[in-house]
Amino acid sequence: MINVALPKGRLGEKVYSMFEEAGYECSSIKEKGRKLIFENEEAGVRYFWVKPSDVAIYVERGAADIGVAGKDILLEYEPDIYELLDMNMGKCRMCVAGMKSFREDLNKTLKVATKFVNIAKKYYASKSRDIDIIKLNGSIEIAPILNLSDVIVDIVETGSTLKENDLEVKETIVDISARLIANKSSFKFKTEEIEKIKESLKSQIK
């Protein structure tokens, strides 16, 4: 049995459709209800829905053999897993954004608001830039407006939220997309089955 951690939401539903297309269907997953674990013994697969940011934890710790997680999560938490495939979906960018009027003063410590602390630290360390990190968990766009920070480091999809708040992208740090990941031990013992799934999914990626 292959245990698969799927991210809740639209991305997870898209990913499940790909698994279904690959022959790993599990009809009960489409029933409305509060059930979180679904299995199809004949197909040898068990799915469960988890919060997108938790997928990598389930995979790293072996509760799931494989899963689909955003590259942002993998860069931020650096889980000890194998990254098998770029799913070419859930695309966005990790960016530095600030007020349109903001001009950086390199002589001052830069105040950076973000929930992606490690990504921000690494990025600015690579530029030898002195920063003060302000960790926030939501509505990060407000930070520069209220002078809590100079800039933010956050995920940008369309950029419409930034525009509405008079902010703009200053720099792109990295492109983000969903990745198929595997538990290292599972991959060792279930290589053939996991590789088969990977190749089936790969063939569907446009």
N, C-alpha and C positions, 0 to 999 in steps of 0.2 A: 504493500500500500504506500503510495506517495502522498505525503501531506503537503498541501499547498495553502500558503497564507495569501489571501487576496485583500487588497486595500478596499475598504468600504467606499462606495460612491461610484460616480460615472466611470472612472478609470478602471476600477475593479470589474465592473460589468462588461466593459470592452474586453478586458483581459480574459474573463471567463468565456466570452463568445469565441475567442481564439482557441482556448482549450477545448471547447465544445467542438469546434470545427476540426480540431486535431484528433477527435475521437475519444475525448475524456469528458463526455457529457455527464451531467448529474441533474436530472429534471427538477428534483425537490428544491434546488437552489433558487428557482424562479417563483416558488410559492410565497405568497405574502405571509409574514409572521415574524416571530422574534427568534426563531431558531438561528444558531450561529455556525453549526457544524453540519456538513452534508457529505454523504459518501455514496460511491457507486462501487460495490465490491467487484463487479464484473470488469469494470474498467480499471480497477486497482488504484482508485484515487479518492482522496478525502479533502474537501475544501473547508476553509473557515474564513469568515470575515473579521478583519481587525482594523483598527485605526491605521491610516497610511503610515504615520510616523512610527508605529510599533512593528511593522512587518519585519524589518531588519533584525529586531530583537528576537522575535519568534524563530527566525531562520538561524541566527547566530547561536542561539541556545538549544537548537535541535528540536523544538516543538513542531517546527515545519521543516520539511526537506528543502523546499524551494518556495519562492515568493516573488512578488513584484513590488519594487520600491523605487522612489524617485532618487535620482542622482544627488539631489540636494541633501537628502537624509544620509546617504552613504558618505558624502564628503564631510558632513557635519559630525556624525557619530563614529565614523571609521570602524564599522563592525568587522569582525574577523570572518569574512564570508568570501565565496567566489562570485565574481560578477560574470555571468555567462553570456548575456545578450542585451543589446540596446533595442528596446521594443519600439522605438521611433514613435512614441505617443506620449501624451502628457507633457508636451514640449513647452518650455518657458526659459527664462534667463535669470541668473543671479546677478543683480546689479547694485551699483552704488547710485543712489538718487538723492537729490536735494532741491531746495528752493531754486527757482529759475534765477533769482537774483544773487544766489550764493557764489562767492569767489573764495577759493581756498587760500589761506595764509599759511605757507609752509613753515613759518617760524613758530606757529602755535600748535599745541596738541589738538588733533582732530577729534571731535566728539562724535561717536558712531553708535546709533541706536539699531539694534537688530535682535532677532531670536536665533540667528545663525552665528553664534559667537566664534566658533572655531574657524569657520570659513572666513569671517571678517579678519580675525587675528592673523591667519596665514597669509591672506591677501596683502594686508598692510605690512606684515613683516617682510614679505618679498620685495616691498618698495622701500623698506627701511623707514617707514613712516610711524611717528609717535602717535598713538591713539588712546582715547579713553572710551572703553566699551560700556554702553548702557544696555543691559539685557531687558528686552520687553517681550511679551508673549502675544500681543495683538495690537491692531490699529497703529502700526508702526509709523504710518504716514503722518500722524499728528505730531510726532516728536520734533521735526524741524520747524513746523509752523509755530509751536509753542516755545521755541528756543531751548528745548531740552537737549537737542543734538544739532550738529552741523549737517550731517548726512545720515542716511539709513542704508543698510545692506539688506535687501529683501528680494523675493521672487517677483518677477514682472512677467505677466502674460501678454496683455494687450496694451498696458500702459494707461488705460482710461482712468483708473483710480488716481494715478499720479497727476494726470492732467487736471482732473476735477479739483485737486487740492493744490494746484499751482506748483507742482513739483515736476522735475524732469530727470531722465536717466543721465548720469554724469559719466559712468563707466560700466562696461559689462565685464563681470568677473569670469563667468563660465556659463555655457549652455547646459540646460537641464533636460532630461527626459527619463522615462520609466525604464528600469533595468530588471531583467530576470536574474535573480540571485539564488545561490545554493549554499546549504550548510556543508562545511568542508568534510565532515565525517560521513554524512549522507552521500555526498558525491563519490566518496571512495567506495562505499558499499553498494550503492545503487547507480553506478556510473551509466550503465547501459540504458536503463529506463529514463534517467534524467536527460541524457544526451538525445534520446529519441524524442522526448517532449521538446527539448530545445530546438531540434531540427524541424519539427512539425510547426513550431511557432515561427521560426525563422523564415520558413517558406511562405508564410502569410504576410510578412512585413513588406509594406510597399515602400 
